[in-house]
């Protein structure tokens, strides 16, 4: 038993090492006084200063954040509506077909999705007579498309956990269907919506392959700009930027887990209070 526990702990430690060792090296060398990636020659924050003066990188970062925020918000709204629609379907074959279509962007190779979307946008651009069709709109459509399934799959389990009779009871008491949704259903699926929003945001922030095919020269995201640097040499200020983004995402995940833990605690307390009241009666 002890030997099995030791082996399992060793396996977990190796997994964590392989996952986080590259990030740790990146963080350390973002404070390197020299541009070397093999020798740490002294502690310095000059690369963070260089980052603040790099207008091209900052513009690409701004484009990436704007795209991620807008696409994740649109995906959140559309994904929530789609999840509610799929959940309300009565016929099993219709629901199965809808879920199959939903899962296609997840299982489809990204390069296939990117090339097909690029061809579609160029084709539509020729139909409407637009010569420079690739840009922010095409990136936005592409990011919303591949983010939607993750939002739907985050909201659906929460809808299944919600009692169908709650909405019907609210409507029997005179509440309109739309108001019943916002006052009864929405509070119960909020955690799933937030999870889907964060997943859509991080996916958009990280995407390169699809963005590479559907982006234009006037609007480029940070992954595309960094990829163009690899043809020569990645500047050390990219280590500083990556470190800041890693810490920001880490903080966001910790905050999400804390809020989710608090929500689950409140649900347990409410359930316990209802149980105690039922016993007293």
C-alpha positions in Angstrom: 0.0 0.0 0.0 2.8 2.4 1.0 4.7 1.5 -2.2 1.7 2.3 -4.4 1.2 5.6 -2.6 4.9 6.5 -3.1 4.7 5.6 -6.8 1.5 7.6 -7.3 3.0 10.6 -5.6 6.2 10.3 -7.7 4.1 10.1 -10.9 2.1 13.2 -9.9 5.3 15.1 -9.1 6.8 14.2 -12.5 3.6 15.4 -14.3 3.7 18.7 -12.4 7.4 19.1 -13.2 6.9 18.6 -16.9 3.9 20.9 -16.9 5.3 23.8 -14.9 9.1 23.6 -15.4 9.0 25.5 -18.7 6.8 28.2 -17.2 9.2 28.5 -14.2 12.2 28.8 -16.6 10.3 31.5 -18.5 9.6 33.5 -15.3 13.2 33.2 -14.2 14.7 34.4 -17.5 12.3 37.2 -17.7 14.4 38.8 -15.0 17.7 38.0 -16.6 19.9 41.0 -17.1 21.2 39.6 -20.4 19.3 38.4 -23.5 20.7 34.9 -23.1 18.2 32.0 -22.6 20.9 29.6 -21.4 22.8 31.6 -18.8 21.3 33.7 -16.0 23.7 36.6 -15.6 22.0 38.7 -13.0 18.6 39.9 -11.8 17.1 42.8 -13.7 13.6 44.1 -14.6 14.8 45.9 -17.8 12.9 43.6 -20.1 9.6 44.7 -18.4 10.7 48.2 -19.2 11.5 47.3 -22.8 8.0 45.7 -23.0 6.4 49.0 -22.1 8.2 50.7 -25.0 7.4 48.0 -27.6 4.5 49.6 -29.5 4.0 46.7 -31.9 3.7 44.1 -29.1 1.5 46.3 -27.0 -0.8 46.9 -30.0 -1.0 43.2 -30.7 -1.8 42.6 -27.0 -4.5 45.2 -27.1 -6.0 43.5 -30.2 -5.9 40.1 -28.5 -7.6 41.3 -25.4 -10.3 43.2 -27.3 -11.0 40.2 -29.5 -11.0 37.8 -26.5 -13.4 39.9 -24.5 -15.9 40.6 -27.3 -15.8 37.0 -28.6 -16.2 35.4 -25.2 -19.2 37.7 -24.3 -20.9 36.9 -27.6 -20.1 33.2 -27.2 -21.5 33.3 -23.6 -24.8 34.8 -24.7 -25.2 32.6 -27.8 -24.0 29.5 -26.0 -26.4 30.0 -23.1 -29.3 30.4 -25.4 -28.3 27.4 -27.4 -27.9 25.3 -24.2 -31.4 26.3 -23.1 -32.8 25.4 -26.5 -31.0 22.0 -26.6 -32.1 21.2 -23.0 -35.8 22.0 -23.9 -35.8 19.7 -26.9 -38.2 16.8 -26.3 -37.3 14.5 -29.2 -34.2 12.5 -28.4 -32.9 12.2 -32.0 -33.2 16.0 -32.4 -31.2 16.6 -29.2 -28.6 14.0 -30.3 -28.3 15.7 -33.7 -27.9 19.1 -32.1 -25.2 17.8 -29.7 -23.3 16.2 -32.6 -23.3 19.4 -34.6 -22.2 21.2 -31.4 -19.2 18.9 -30.9 -17.9 19.2 -34.5 -15.8 22.3 -33.8 -14.2 20.6 -30.8 -13.2 17.4 -32.6 -12.4 19.0 -35.9 -8.6 19.7 -36.4 -7.9 23.4 -36.0 -6.0 23.6 -39.3 -9.1 22.2 -41.2 -11.3 24.7 -39.4 -8.9 27.6 -40.2 -8.5 26.8 -43.8 -12.3 26.2 -44.4 -13.2 29.5 -42.7 -10.6 31.4 -44.7 -12.0 29.9 -47.9 -15.6 30.8 -46.8 -14.7 34.4 -45.9 -12.8 34.9 -49.2 -15.7 33.4 -51.1 -18.2 35.7 -49.4 -15.9 38.7 -49.9 -15.8 38.1 -53.6 -19.6 37.8 -53.7 -20.1 41.2 -52.0 -17.1 42.7 -53.9 -14.9 43.3 -50.9 -11.1 43.0 -51.7 -9.8 43.1 -48.1 -12.3 40.9 -46.2 -9.9 39.4 -43.6 -9.6 41.3 -40.4 -11.3 41.8 -37.0 -14.8 40.7 -38.2 -13.6 37.4 -39.6 -11.4 36.8 -36.5 -14.5 37.6 -34.3 -16.7 35.1 -36.2 -14.0 32.4 -36.0 -13.4 32.8 -32.3 -17.1 32.8 -31.4 -17.5 29.6 -33.6 -14.9 27.5 -31.8 -15.8 28.9 -28.4 -19.5 28.2 -28.5 -19.3 24.4 -27.8 -17.3 24.9 -24.6 -19.9 27.4 -23.3 -22.8 25.0 -24.2 -21.1 22.1 -22.5 -20.5 24.2 -19.4 -24.1 25.4 -19.2 -25.9 22.1 -20.0 -25.0 20.2 -16.8 -26.3 23.1 -14.7 -29.5 23.0 -16.6 -29.9 19.3 -16.0 -29.4 19.9 -12.3 -32.1 22.5 -12.3 -35.6 21.3 -11.5 -37.9 21.8 -14.5 -40.9 22.4 -12.2 -39.4 25.6 -10.8 -40.0 27.6 -14.0 -43.4 26.1 -14.5 -44.3 27.0 -10.9 -43.1 30.6 -11.4 -45.3 30.9 -14.5 -48.3 29.4 -12.6 -47.9 32.2 -10.1 -48.2 34.8 -12.8 -44.6 35.2 -13.9 -44.0 35.6 -17.7 -41.7 33.0 -19.2 -38.9 35.4 -19.9 -39.0 36.8 -16.4 -39.2 33.3 -14.9 -36.0 32.4 -16.8 -34.1 35.4 -15.4 -35.4 35.0 -11.9 -35.5 31.2 -11.5 -33.3 29.5 -14.1 -30.5 32.0 -14.6 -29.4 32.1 -10.9 -29.0 28.3 -10.9 -26.9 28.2 -14.0 -24.7 31.3 -13.4 -21.7 29.2 -12.3 -21.8 27.3 -15.6 -22.1 30.5 -17.6 -19.1 32.0 -15.8 -17.1 28.9 -16.4 -18.0 28.9 -20.1 -17.1 32.6 -20.3 -13.7 32.1 -18.8 -13.0 29.1 -21.1 -14.0 31.1 -24.1 -11.8 33.9 -23.1 -8.7 31.8 -22.5 -9.3 29.8 -25.8 -9.5 33.1 -27.7 -6.4 34.5 -25.9 -4.4 31.4 -26.8 -5.5 30.6 -30.3 -3.0 30.7 -33.1 -3.8 28.3 -35.9 -7.3 29.4 -36.8 -6.4 33.1 -36.2 -3.4 32.7 -38.6 -5.7 31.8 -41.5 -8.5 34.3 -40.9 -6.5 37.4 -39.9 -5.6 40.3 -42.1 -2.5 42.5 -42.1 -4.3 45.4 -40.4 -5.4 43.4 -37.3 -3.0 40.8 -35.8 -3.2 39.0 -32.5 -0.3 38.4 -30.1 0.3 34.7 -31.0 0.7 35.7 -34.7 3.1 38.5 -33.8 5.2 36.2 -31.6 5.2 33.5 -34.4 6.6 36.1 -36.8 9.4 36.7 -34.3 10.5 33.1 -34.3 11.8 33.4 -37.8 14.6 35.5 -36.4 14.8 35.6 -32.7 12.2 36.0 -29.9 13.0 39.1 -27.9 13.4 38.7 -24.2 10.6 41.1 -23.5 8.3 38.4 -24.7 9.3 36.4 -21.6 8.2 39.3 -19.5 4.9 39.6 -21.3 4.3 35.8 -21.1 5.0 36.0 -17.4 2.5 38.7 -16.8 -0.2 36.9 -18.9 0.5 33.6 -17.0 0.1 35.4 -13.6 -3.1 37.1 -14.8 -4.6 33.8 -16.0 -3.5 32.1 -12.8 -5.1 34.8 -10.7 -8.3 34.5 -12.7 -8.5 30.7 -12.2 -7.9 31.1 -8.5 -10.6 33.7 -8.2 -13.0 31.5 -10.2 -12.3 28.5 -7.9 -12.8 30.6 -4.8 -16.1 32.0 -6.1 -17.2 28.5 -7.1 -16.3 27.1 -3.7 -18.3 29.8 -2.0 -21.3 29.2 -4.2 -21.2 25.5 -3.5 -20.9 26.2 0.2 -24.0 28.5 0.1 -25.9 25.8 -1.8 -25.0 23.2 0.9 -26.0 25.6 3.7 -29.3 26.4 2.0 -30.0 22.7 1.4 -29.1 21.9 5.1 -31.5 24.7 6.2 -34.3 23.3 4.1 -33.7 19.9 5.5 -33.7 21.1 9.1 -37.0 23.0 8.5 -38.5 19.9 7.0 -37.5 17.8 10.0 -38.9 20.4 12.4 -42.2 20.3 10.7 
